[in-house]
Amino acid sequence: MALPLRVHLPRLAASVLMIGAGIAALILTLLDWGASFAAVVLGQPFPDWFSAHPWQPWPVCQSLLVIVGGLGGMTGVFTLTAIGILAGLVFTSPVGLLTTLPSVLLLLSALLRLRAFYEFMPRWQGPGPRPPGPEYR
């Protein structure tokens, strides 16, 4: 028996939010608005510990990993979701400042219902051949 929609809804909503934040972070990085965004969020001018240079490949890769993590959350693949969550929680870049909240929401929704992901779905372990149907894989 398939899981009801109310089980998947928080995960799907957090995934859509994470994809949107990843796209916004990619645009923020490519247009070189990272330093001004960080100044608005942090309330102070560009700090020394903060890396927001557009010539660095990390912010672009980080935003792409966040988008991939959101897509993994939508499709129910925990490995991709975990990679995107970890990339979104690195907050020493403008991408991280923008994607921390969606990453935390997706992390909480993933941990509350691990069986919603394909890697953690129960498998048939009973005696004899497995019953027909996709829910018993």
BELLINCOR-V593680 format. One record per pair of residues at least 12 apart in sequence whose C-alpha atoms are under 10 Angstrom apart, sorted by the first residue. I is the first residue (numbers start at 1). J is the second residue. If there is no record, write none. Layout:
I,J / I,J
This chain:
1,133 / 1,134 / 1,135 / 1,136 / 2,116 / 2,134 / 2,135 / 2,136 / 3,115 / 3,116 / 3,135 / 7,109 / 7,112 / 7,113 / 7,115 / 7,116 / 8,73 / 8,74 / 8,76 / 8,109 / 8,110 / 8,113 / 8,116 / 8,117 / 9,74 / 9,109 / 10,105 / 10,106 / 10,108 / 10,109 / 10,110 / 10,112 / 10,113 / 11,70 / 11,73 / 11,74 / 11,76 / 11,105 / 11,106 / 11,107 / 11,108 / 11,109 / 11,110 / 11,111 / 11,112 / 11,113 / 11,116 / 11,117 / 12,70 / 12,71 / 12,73 / 12,74 / 12,75 / 12,76 / 12,106 / 12,109 / 13,70 / 13,73 / 13,74 / 13,102 / 13,105 / 13,106 / 13,109 / 14,70 / 14,73 / 14,74 / 14,101 / 14,102 / 14,103 / 14,104 / 14,105 / 14,106 / 14,107 / 14,108 / 14,109 / 14,110 / 15,66 / 15,67 / 15,68 / 15,69 / 15,70 / 15,71 / 15,72 / 15,73 / 15,74 / 15,75 / 15,76 / 15,81 / 15,102 / 15,103 / 15,105 / 15,106 / 15,107 / 15,109 / 16,67 / 16,70 / 16,71 / 16,73 / 16,74 / 16,102 / 16,106 / 17,67 / 17,70 / 17,99 / 17,101 / 17,102 / 17,103 / 17,105 / 17,106 / 18,63 / 18,66 / 18,67 / 18,68 / 18,69 / 18,70 / 18,71 / 18,73 / 18,84 / 18,85 / 18,88 / 18,98 / 18,99 / 18,100 / 18,101 / 18,102 / 18,103 / 18,104 / 18,105 / 18,106 / 19,63 / 19,64 / 19,65 / 19,66 / 19,67 / 19,68 / 19,69 / 19,70 / 19,71 / 19,72 / 19,73 / 19,74 / 19,84 / 19,99 / 19,102 / 20,66 / 20,67 / 20,70 / 20,99 / 20,102 / 21,63 / 21,66 / 21,67 / 21,70 / 21,88 / 21,95 / 21,96 / 21,98 / 21,99 / 21,100 / 21,101 / 21,102 / 21,103 / 22,60 / 22,62 / 22,63 / 22,64 / 22,65 / 22,66 / 22,67 / 22,68 / 22,69 / 22,70 / 22,84 / 22,88 / 22,95 / 22,96 / 22,98 / 22,99 / 22,102 / 23,63 / 23,64 / 23,66 / 23,67 / 23,95 / 24,63 / 24,95 / 24,98 / 24,99 / 25,59 / 25,60 / 25,62 / 25,63 / 25,64 / 25,66 / 25,67 / 25,94 / 25,95 / 25,96 / 25,97 / 25,98 / 25,99 / 26,59 / 26,60 / 26,61 / 26,62 / 26,63 / 26,64 / 26,66 / 26,67 / 26,94 / 26,95 / 27,60 / 27,63 / 27,95 / 28,54 / 28,59 / 28,60 / 28,63 / 28,94 / 28,95 / 28,98 / 29,52 / 29,53 / 29,54 / 29,55 / 29,56 / 29,57 / 29,59 / 29,60 / 29,63 / 29,93 / 29,94 / 29,95 / 30,54 / 30,55 / 30,59 / 30,60 / 31,54 / 32,52 / 32,53 / 32,54 / 32,55 / 33,52 / 33,53 / 33,54 / 33,94 / 34,46 / 34,50 / 34,51 / 34,52 / 34,53 / 34,54 / 34,59 / 34,93 / 34,94 / 34,95 / 34,97 / 35,47 / 35,50 / 35,51 / 35,52 / 35,53 / 35,54 / 35,93 / 35,94 / 36,52 / 36,94 / 37,52 / 37,94 / 37,95 / 37,97 / 37,98 / 38,50 / 38,51 / 38,52 / 38,92 / 38,93 / 38,94 / 38,95 / 38,97 / 38,98 / 39,94 / 41,94 / 41,97 / 41,98 / 42,97 / 49,92 / 49,93 / 50,91 / 50,92 / 50,93 / 50,94 / 51,91 / 51,92 / 51,93 / 51,94 / 52,92 / 52,93 / 52,94 / 52,95 / 53,93 / 53,94 / 58,93 / 58,95 / 59,87 / 59,92 / 59,93 / 59,94 / 59,95 / 59,96 / 60,95 / 61,87 / 61,95 / 62,84 / 62,86 / 62,87 / 62,88 / 62,89 / 62,90 / 62,93 / 62,95 / 62,96 / 62,99 / 63,84 / 63,87 / 63,88 / 63,94 / 63,95 / 63,96 / 63,98 / 63,99 / 64,84 / 64,87 / 65,80 / 65,81 / 65,83 / 65,84 / 65,85 / 65,86 / 65,87 / 65,88 / 66,80 / 66,81 / 66,82 / 66,83 / 66,84 / 66,85 / 66,86 / 66,87 / 66,88 / 66,89 / 66,95 / 66,96 / 66,99 / 66,100 / 66,102 / 66,103 / 67,80 / 67,81 / 67,84 / 67,85 / 67,87 / 67,88 / 67,99 / 68,80 / 68,81 / 68,82 / 68,83 / 68,84 / 68,85 / 69,81 / 69,82 / 69,83 / 69,84 / 69,85 / 69,86 / 69,87 / 69,88 / 69,103 / 69,106 / 70,82 / 70,83 / 70,84 / 70,85 / 70,102 / 70,103 / 70,106 / 71,84 / 72,84 / 72,117 / 73,85 / 73,106 / 73,107 / 73,109 / 73,110 / 73,116 / 73,117 / 74,117 / 75,116 / 75,117 / 75,118 / 76,110 / 76,114 / 76,115 / 76,116 / 76,117 / 76,118 / 76,119 / 76,120 / 77,116 / 77,117 / 77,118 / 77,119 / 77,120 / 78,110 / 78,114 / 78,115 / 78,116 / 78,117 / 78,118 / 78,119 / 78,120 / 79,117 / 79,118 / 79,119 / 81,103 / 81,106 / 81,107 / 81,110 / 81,117 / 82,103 / 82,106 / 82,107 / 82,110 / 84,99 / 84,103 / 84,106 / 84,107 / 85,99 / 85,100 / 85,102 / 85,103 / 85,104 / 85,105 / 85,106 / 85,107 / 86,100 / 86,103 / 86,104 / 86,107 / 87,99 / 87,100 / 87,103 / 88,100 / 88,101 / 88,102 / 88,103 / 88,104 / 89,101 / 89,102 / 89,103 / 89,104 / 90,103 / 121,135 / 121,136 / 121,137 / 122,135 / 122,136 / 122,137 / 123,135 / 123,136 / 123,137 / 124,136 / 124,137 / 125,137
